[in-house]
Amino acid sequence: MRNIVIEHLEDHYSPWLIYEYIHAAQVSRCRVIYTNIGDTRVARILSRYGEVYSQHAWEVLPRESIMVLDPNAEETLSSREAGAYNLLIGGILGDYPPRGRTRELLTEPLGLPARSIGEGQYSIDGAVYVACQLQMGMELREIRYIDGLTVKGADHEVHLPYRYPVVEGRPLLSPVIRRILEVEGVFSEYWLRDFCGVK
């Protein structure tokens, strides 16, 4: 079986990003590789969940074996293709509306084949889950999802305008992120911290 590769593309390591990276490996039955991880503390944490490299994905794996998962790709990914390639997912936190950063940072400069996993914008862990299901033989039409998720706290609620796979009847969201959203909300300074600088 091929790998699912998360290429870190943000300029820092926020708590939200790290929790998505960790949850991605926890929900995937496929092997997850983290690449372009330049911080030793983050590398040490992520090594508990998958292989970690400071190099780029295309420096670790043969370029011809890599396919980019790009929300803007014209063709959708089939299980046959998923099983034939190492699937490269950009380690990018979503923007709403999307800015097309996967295409800008991976697809166009690398010139690698690209496929989407549908029209919606998935979280990193959601994209990894879907990619793994396809590598294991499912097709996109068999995967249930919801568009938009609302997390309620005691005196606030947070709407996440992204696409989430539905697993065992529930939208796939990191339980750590869910709990922090319930307590802190989404605009808390907590989310702005640099994970590497947290003591």
NORJO-V941614 format. One record per residue. N is the residue number from 1. PHI is phi in degrees with one decimal (999 if undefined). PSI is psi in whole degrees, -180 to 180 (* if undefined). OMEGA is omega as a letter, one per 40 degrees, with the letter a starting at -180 (999 if undefined). Layout:
# NORJO-V941614
n = {N | N}
phi = {PHI | PHI}
psi = {PSI | PSI}
omega = {OMEGA | OMEGA}
This chain:
# NORJO-V941614
n = {1 | 2 | 3 | 4 | 5 | 6 | 7 | 8 | 9 | 10 | 11 | 12 | 13 | 14 | 15 | 16 | 17 | 18 | 19 | 20 | 21 | 22 | 23 | 24 | 25 | 26 | 27 | 28 | 29 | 30 | 31 | 32 | 33 | 34 | 35 | 36 | 37 | 38 | 39 | 40 | 41 | 42 | 43 | 44 | 45 | 46 | 47 | 48 | 49 | 50 | 51 | 52 | 53 | 54 | 55 | 56 | 57 | 58 | 59 | 60 | 61 | 62 | 63 | 64 | 65 | 66 | 67 | 68 | 69 | 70 | 71 | 72 | 73 | 74 | 75 | 76 | 77 | 78 | 79 | 80 | 81 | 82 | 83 | 84 | 85 | 86 | 87 | 88 | 89 | 90 | 91 | 92 | 93 | 94 | 95 | 96 | 97 | 98 | 99 | 100 | 101 | 102 | 103 | 104 | 105 | 106 | 107 | 108 | 109 | 110 | 111 | 112 | 113 | 114 | 115 | 116 | 117 | 118 | 119 | 120 | 121 | 122 | 123 | 124 | 125 | 126 | 127 | 128 | 129 | 130 | 131 | 132 | 133 | 134 | 135 | 136 | 137 | 138 | 139 | 140 | 141 | 142 | 143 | 144 | 145 | 146 | 147 | 148 | 149 | 150 | 151 | 152 | 153 | 154 | 155 | 156 | 157 | 158 | 159 | 160 | 161 | 162 | 163 | 164 | 165 | 166 | 167 | 168 | 169 | 170 | 171 | 172 | 173 | 174 | 175 | 176 | 177 | 178 | 179 | 180 | 181 | 182 | 183 | 184 | 185 | 186 | 187 | 188 | 189 | 190 | 191 | 192 | 193 | 194 | 195 | 196 | 197 | 198 | 199}
phi = {999 | -77.2 | -102.1 | -111.5 | -114.4 | -104.2 | -94.3 | -64.6 | -127.0 | -79.5 | -87.7 | -152.9 | -118.7 | -79.0 | -54.8 | -57.9 | -62.3 | -63.0 | -64.0 | -67.2 | -58.4 | -65.7 | -62.8 | -56.9 | -71.1 | -67.9 | -96.0 | -97.1 | -93.8 | -101.0 | -76.5 | -108.6 | -118.8 | -105.2 | -125.0 | 61.2 | -95.3 | -93.3 | -102.6 | -67.8 | -66.1 | -65.1 | -59.4 | -64.4 | -66.2 | -69.4 | -64.8 | -73.7 | -118.1 | -174.4 | -73.3 | -128.4 | -132.3 | -81.2 | -78.1 | -71.8 | -55.8 | -75.8 | -96.7 | -98.4 | -116.1 | -60.2 | -55.6 | -69.7 | -94.5 | -105.8 | -125.4 | -86.6 | -90.4 | -124.3 | -56.5 | -94.5 | -64.9 | -75.5 | -103.3 | -93.4 | -80.3 | -100.4 | -65.4 | -62.0 | -67.7 | -58.3 | -77.0 | -97.7 | -127.9 | -80.7 | -92.1 | -101.6 | -113.6 | -72.7 | -79.8 | -130.8 | -77.9 | -66.3 | -111.7 | -132.3 | -72.0 | -60.8 | -102.6 | 71.1 | -72.3 | -61.9 | -62.9 | -67.4 | -95.6 | -121.7 | -60.4 | -69.9 | -66.9 | -88.4 | 66.3 | -91.0 | -61.4 | -136.9 | -138.8 | -104.7 | -115.9 | 116.1 | -79.3 | -76.9 | -99.4 | -88.9 | -69.1 | -61.2 | -66.5 | -64.6 | -64.3 | -63.5 | -58.3 | -63.4 | -58.3 | -66.0 | -59.6 | -68.8 | -62.8 | -89.6 | 112.3 | -74.9 | -112.2 | -55.4 | -64.5 | -90.2 | -95.1 | -83.4 | -155.3 | -127.5 | -103.8 | 91.2 | -142.1 | -111.2 | -109.2 | -103.3 | -105.1 | -65.2 | -134.6 | -157.4 | -141.8 | -121.8 | -102.8 | -106.7 | -86.4 | -118.3 | -98.2 | -124.1 | -63.0 | -100.2 | -122.3 | 52.4 | 83.0 | -127.8 | -62.4 | -79.2 | -140.3 | -50.8 | -62.4 | -69.2 | -62.3 | -57.9 | -64.9 | -66.8 | -62.6 | -63.0 | -90.5 | -97.3 | 83.4 | -94.6 | -97.3 | -67.5 | -62.6 | -52.5 | -73.7 | -89.0 | -65.3 | -91.4 | -56.3 | -67.4 | -93.4 | -75.3 | -88.3}
psi = {144 | 176 | 162 | 125 | 128 | 113 | 113 | 125 | -5 | 162 | -1 | -180 | 91 | 158 | -43 | -45 | -46 | -42 | -37 | -42 | -46 | -48 | -33 | -45 | -33 | -32 | -5 | 135 | 3 | 164 | 129 | 133 | 135 | 129 | 163 | 36 | 101 | -5 | 128 | -34 | -45 | -42 | -41 | -41 | -48 | -24 | -15 | -16 | -18 | 179 | 143 | 134 | 144 | -21 | 166 | 158 | -41 | -4 | -15 | -39 | 154 | 132 | -38 | -11 | -1 | 135 | 134 | 136 | 108 | 118 | -22 | 2 | 146 | -32 | 148 | 156 | 132 | 163 | -33 | -48 | -39 | -38 | -13 | -12 | 157 | 123 | 122 | 120 | 131 | 129 | 78 | 131 | 138 | 147 | 151 | 116 | 159 | 146 | 0 | 35 | -27 | -45 | -43 | -40 | -24 | -60 | -54 | -49 | -30 | -25 | 29 | 156 | 147 | 146 | 157 | 167 | 37 | -180 | -26 | 163 | 113 | 156 | 168 | -48 | -35 | -42 | -40 | -44 | -49 | -45 | -42 | -42 | -39 | -40 | -27 | 3 | -7 | 163 | 159 | -38 | -17 | -9 | 123 | 150 | 166 | 151 | 113 | 137 | 132 | 126 | 125 | 134 | -171 | -40 | 22 | 167 | 150 | 126 | 126 | 111 | 45 | 177 | 131 | 129 | 146 | 120 | 121 | 42 | 1 | 145 | 139 | 105 | 136 | 127 | -28 | -46 | -43 | -47 | -42 | -38 | -39 | -36 | -46 | -29 | -179 | -19 | 11 | 150 | -18 | -43 | -16 | -7 | 152 | 119 | -35 | -25 | -4 | 129 | *}
omega = {i | a | i | a | i | i | a | a | i | a | i | a | i | i | a | a | a | i | i | i | a | a | i | i | a | a | a | i | i | i | a | i | i | a | a | i | a | a | a | i | i | i | a | i | a | a | i | a | a | i | a | i | i | i | i | a | a | i | a | a | i | a | a | a | a | i | a | i | a | a | a | i | a | a | i | a | i | i | i | i | a | a | a | a | i | a | a | a | i | i | a | i | a | i | i | e | a | a | i | a | i | i | a | a | a | a | a | a | a | a | a | i | a | i | i | i | i | a | a | i | a | i | i | a | i | i | i | i | a | i | i | i | i | i | a | i | i | i | a | a | a | a | i | a | i | i | a | a | i | i | a | i | a | a | i | i | a | i | i | a | a | i | a | i | i | a | a | i | a | i | a | i | i | i | i | i | i | a | a | i | i | a | a | a | a | a | i | i | i | a | a | a | i | a | a | a | a | a | 999}
